């Protein structure tokens, strides 16, 4: 009980309870709303804590089975922090733009990922040195473009076993593709979206950096600890 109270307090401090204005609330999100205050929906953090724990248990099971999850967060407010965290913890990520067809056209995307890996290897090993400056600049631009699109996916040798998504409204294409492929989705679901679109909704503010970081850190920590 003490642990639950502590988590509720931490979520509150992180501003996870602040939902959208009442006129923007999705009907299916109402079950996670504690009250409406001054025209703003306030999320019930006891429910957030329970669902966050369920999501963490699922993520821990993934880790124990040596399965991969892909973290998707292209929101400008959090993308760079999440990219740094994923690079540090070796978790595949998408923080720029969702590559259309990542799941539904995985073979084509894989070719681009392999091309990126090969280009990085060639550059590091000095294979570019034989080219004139003009051609090296062209290769550099190509590498940069591929890095931006697929840099976080280099270790993704097969379809991910699950997803963690920060904003399912912004990442609706990722959600659609995951559902088509029956890949489980864990997600932060603010009060303006349908939480039933995902398998493990975590009702919380997805516009506040502190709220996003708190929940992402909890999920990543659960995965890393269970992986060891």
C-alpha positions as CSV (number, residue, x, y, z in Angstrom):
1,X,0.0,0.0,0.0
2,X,2.9,2.3,0.9
3,X,4.5,1.6,-2.5
4,X,1.2,2.5,-4.3
5,X,0.9,5.8,-2.4
6,X,4.5,6.6,-3.2
7,X,3.9,6.0,-6.9
8,X,0.7,8.1,-6.9
9,X,2.6,10.9,-5.3
10,X,5.4,10.6,-7.9
11,X,2.9,10.6,-10.8
12,X,1.2,13.6,-9.3
13,X,4.5,15.5,-9.0
14,X,5.2,14.6,-12.6
15,X,1.8,16.2,-13.6
16,X,0.6,12.9,-15.0
17,X,-2.9,13.6,-13.6
18,X,-3.6,16.6,-15.9
19,X,-5.8,15.5,-18.8
20,X,-7.4,17.5,-21.6
21,X,-10.2,20.1,-21.5
22,X,-13.5,18.4,-20.9
23,X,-14.7,19.2,-24.4
24,X,-11.9,17.2,-25.8
25,X,-12.3,14.1,-23.7
26,X,-12.9,10.8,-25.6
27,X,-16.0,9.0,-24.3
28,X,-14.0,5.8,-23.7
29,X,-11.4,7.7,-21.6
30,X,-14.1,8.8,-19.0
31,X,-13.6,5.6,-17.0
32,X,-10.1,6.8,-16.1
33,X,-11.2,10.3,-15.0
34,X,-11.4,11.1,-11.3
35,X,-13.1,14.5,-11.7
36,X,-13.3,17.6,-13.8
37,X,-11.8,20.8,-12.4
38,X,-12.2,24.2,-14.0
39,X,-13.0,22.6,-17.3
40,X,-10.0,20.3,-17.2
41,X,-10.2,16.5,-16.8
42,X,-8.2,15.1,-13.9
43,X,-7.0,11.5,-14.3
44,X,-7.5,9.0,-11.5
45,X,-3.9,8.2,-10.5
46,X,-4.9,5.1,-8.6
47,X,-6.0,3.6,-11.9
48,X,-2.9,4.8,-13.6
49,X,-0.7,3.1,-11.0
50,X,-2.6,-0.2,-11.3
51,X,-2.4,-0.1,-15.2
52,X,1.3,1.0,-15.1
53,X,2.1,-2.0,-12.9
54,X,0.3,-4.3,-15.4
55,X,2.2,-2.8,-18.3
56,X,5.5,-3.3,-16.4
57,X,4.7,-6.9,-15.7
58,X,4.1,-7.5,-19.4
59,X,7.3,-5.7,-20.3
60,X,9.2,-7.8,-17.7
61,X,7.9,-11.0,-19.2
62,X,9.1,-9.8,-22.6
63,X,12.6,-9.2,-21.2
64,X,12.7,-12.6,-19.5
65,X,11.9,-14.3,-22.8
66,X,14.6,-12.2,-24.6
67,X,11.9,-10.5,-26.7
68,X,12.2,-7.0,-28.1
69,X,9.9,-4.0,-27.8
70,X,10.1,-0.9,-29.9
71,X,9.7,2.5,-28.4
72,X,7.8,5.1,-30.5
73,X,7.9,8.8,-29.5
74,X,8.1,11.4,-32.2
75,X,6.7,14.2,-30.1
76,X,9.2,17.1,-30.2
77,X,8.9,17.7,-26.5
78,X,10.3,14.3,-25.6
79,X,12.0,12.8,-28.7
80,X,15.6,13.7,-28.0
81,X,15.5,12.6,-24.3
82,X,13.9,9.3,-25.3
83,X,16.4,8.8,-28.1
84,X,19.3,9.3,-25.6
85,X,17.7,6.8,-23.2
86,X,17.1,4.2,-25.9
87,X,20.7,4.5,-27.2
88,X,22.0,4.1,-23.6
89,X,19.8,1.0,-23.0
90,X,20.0,-0.6,-26.5
91,X,16.3,-0.4,-27.0
92,X,15.1,0.1,-30.7
93,X,13.3,3.3,-31.2
94,X,11.5,5.7,-33.6
95,X,11.8,9.3,-32.5
96,X,11.8,11.1,-35.9
97,X,9.0,10.1,-38.2
98,X,7.2,6.8,-38.3
99,X,8.6,4.9,-41.3
100,X,5.4,4.0,-43.3
101,X,5.1,0.3,-43.7
102,X,7.6,-0.6,-40.9
103,X,5.5,-3.5,-39.9
104,X,3.3,-4.1,-43.0
105,X,6.3,-3.9,-45.4
106,X,9.1,-5.0,-43.2
107,X,11.2,-6.6,-45.9
108,X,11.6,-3.3,-47.8
109,X,12.4,-1.4,-44.5
110,X,14.9,-4.1,-43.6
111,X,16.8,-3.4,-46.8
112,X,17.1,0.2,-45.9
113,X,18.3,-0.7,-42.4
114,X,20.9,-3.1,-43.8
115,X,22.0,-0.4,-46.2
116,X,22.5,2.1,-43.3
117,X,24.6,-0.5,-41.4
118,X,26.8,-1.2,-44.4
119,X,27.3,2.5,-45.1
120,X,28.3,3.2,-41.5
121,X,30.7,0.2,-41.7
122,X,32.2,1.4,-45.0
123,X,32.7,4.9,-43.6
124,X,34.3,3.7,-40.4
125,X,36.7,1.3,-42.2
126,X,37.8,4.1,-44.6
127,X,36.2,2.6,-47.7
128,X,35.0,6.1,-48.7
129,X,38.6,7.5,-48.9
130,X,38.9,6.3,-52.5
131,X,36.1,8.7,-53.6
132,X,36.6,12.4,-54.5
133,X,35.4,15.0,-52.1
134,X,32.2,15.7,-54.1
135,X,31.1,12.0,-54.0
136,X,32.0,11.7,-50.3
137,X,29.6,14.7,-49.5
138,X,26.9,12.9,-51.5
139,X,27.4,9.7,-49.5
140,X,27.4,11.7,-46.2
141,X,24.1,13.2,-47.1
142,X,22.6,9.8,-48.0
143,X,23.9,8.4,-44.7
144,X,22.4,11.2,-42.7
145,X,19.1,10.7,-44.4
146,X,19.1,7.0,-43.6
147,X,20.3,7.6,-40.1
148,X,17.4,10.0,-39.4
149,X,14.9,7.5,-40.7
150,X,16.3,4.2,-39.5
151,X,19.0,4.9,-37.0
152,X,17.0,3.6,-34.0
153,X,16.1,0.4,-35.8
154,X,19.5,-1.0,-36.6
155,X,19.2,-3.9,-34.0
156,X,15.7,-4.7,-35.3
157,X,16.4,-7.9,-37.2
158,X,12.7,-9.0,-37.1
159,X,9.4,-7.5,-36.3
160,X,9.2,-6.2,-32.7
161,X,7.3,-8.4,-30.2
162,X,5.6,-5.4,-28.6
163,X,5.4,-1.6,-28.8
164,X,5.6,1.2,-26.3
165,X,3.9,4.4,-27.7
166,X,3.9,7.8,-26.2
167,X,0.9,9.4,-27.9
168,X,-1.4,7.2,-29.8
169,X,-3.2,10.1,-31.5
170,X,0.1,11.3,-33.0
171,X,1.3,7.8,-33.7
172,X,-2.0,6.5,-35.1
173,X,-0.2,4.9,-38.1
174,X,2.0,2.9,-35.7
175,X,-1.1,1.7,-33.8
176,X,-2.9,0.8,-37.1
177,X,0.1,-1.3,-38.3
178,X,0.5,-3.0,-34.9
179,X,-3.1,-4.0,-34.8
180,X,-2.9,-5.4,-38.4
181,X,0.1,-7.5,-37.3
182,X,-1.4,-8.4,-33.9
183,X,1.6,-6.9,-32.1
184,X,0.7,-5.9,-28.5
185,X,0.8,-2.2,-27.7
186,X,1.6,-0.5,-24.4
187,X,0.9,3.2,-24.5
188,X,0.4,6.4,-22.5
189,X,-3.2,7.3,-23.2
190,X,-4.3,10.8,-22.4
191,X,-8.0,11.7,-22.0
192,X,-8.4,12.8,-25.7
193,X,-7.9,9.2,-27.1
194,X,-9.6,5.8,-27.1
195,X,-7.7,3.7,-24.6
196,X,-9.3,0.5,-26.0
197,X,-7.2,0.8,-29.1
198,X,-4.2,-0.6,-27.2
199,X,-3.6,-3.7,-25.1
200,X,-2.0,-2.0,-22.1
201,X,-3.2,1.6,-21.7
202,X,-1.5,3.8,-19.1
203,X,-3.9,6.8,-18.5
204,X,-1.7,9.8,-18.1
205,X,-0.8,13.3,-19.4
206,X,1.2,12.8,-22.7
207,X,1.9,16.5,-23.2
208,X,4.0,17.1,-20.1
209,X,7.7,16.1,-20.4
210,X,7.9,15.2,-16.7
211,X,4.9,12.8,-17.1
212,X,6.3,11.2,-20.3
213,X,9.8,10.8,-18.8
214,X,8.5,9.3,-15.6
215,X,6.4,6.6,-17.3
216,X,9.0,5.9,-20.0
217,X,11.7,5.5,-17.3
218,X,9.5,3.1,-15.3
219,X,8.9,0.9,-18.4
220,X,12.5,0.9,-19.6
221,X,13.8,0.2,-16.0
222,X,11.4,-2.7,-15.7
223,X,12.7,-4.1,-19.0
224,X,16.4,-3.7,-18.3
225,X,16.1,-5.2,-14.7
226,X,14.2,-8.2,-16.0
227,X,16.6,-8.7,-18.9
228,X,19.5,-9.1,-16.4
